[in-house]
Amino acid sequence: MIHMLEKLRKPALAIAVLGAVKLVTDAFGVQILTDESINAIANGVSAVATVIGILINRDAQ
């Protein structure tokens, strides 16, 4: 169970790092990522993590 929770934290970490990169680059006046692209990436990663979480829990029962 703990191993599964560790796997599900990685997508959240990736999204947080992506947000931090956006903040740093925007602070220097370089806009690499737009708010829309960050939202799209976060939504996609969250959707994949949700499906994986459902499949893992279904198989564990």
C-alpha positions in Angstrom: 0.0 0.0 0.0 2.8 2.4 0.9 4.6 1.6 -2.4 1.4 2.5 -4.3 1.2 5.9 -2.6 4.8 6.7 -3.4 4.0 6.1 -7.1 1.0 8.4 -7.0 3.1 11.2 -5.5 5.4 11.4 -8.5 2.9 13.0 -10.9 2.1 15.6 -8.2 5.9 16.3 -7.9 6.3 16.6 -11.7 3.4 19.1 -11.8 4.9 21.1 -8.9 8.3 21.3 -10.6 6.7 22.4 -13.9 4.9 25.2 -12.0 8.1 26.2 -10.3 10.0 26.3 -13.7 7.2 28.5 -15.1 7.5 30.9 -12.1 11.2 31.2 -12.4 11.2 31.7 -16.2 8.4 34.3 -16.0 10.4 36.2 -13.3 13.3 36.6 -15.8 10.9 37.7 -18.5 11.1 34.5 -20.5 7.7 32.9 -21.1 8.4 29.3 -22.1 5.2 27.8 -20.8 1.8 29.5 -20.8 -0.9 29.1 -18.2 -3.0 27.1 -20.6 -0.1 24.6 -21.4 0.5 24.1 -17.6 -3.2 23.5 -17.1 -3.3 21.0 -20.0 -0.3 19.1 -18.8 -1.6 19.0 -15.2 -5.0 17.8 -16.4 -3.4 15.1 -18.5 -1.1 13.9 -15.8 -3.9 13.9 -13.3 -6.2 11.9 -15.6 -3.5 9.3 -16.2 -2.7 9.0 -12.4 -6.4 8.6 -11.6 -6.9 5.8 -14.1 -3.7 4.1 -12.8 -4.9 4.5 -9.3 -8.3 3.0 -10.1 -6.7 0.0 -11.9 -4.3 -0.6 -9.0 -7.0 -0.5 -6.4 -9.2 -2.8 -8.5 -6.5 -5.4 -8.8 -5.7 -5.2 -5.1 -9.2 -6.3 -4.1 
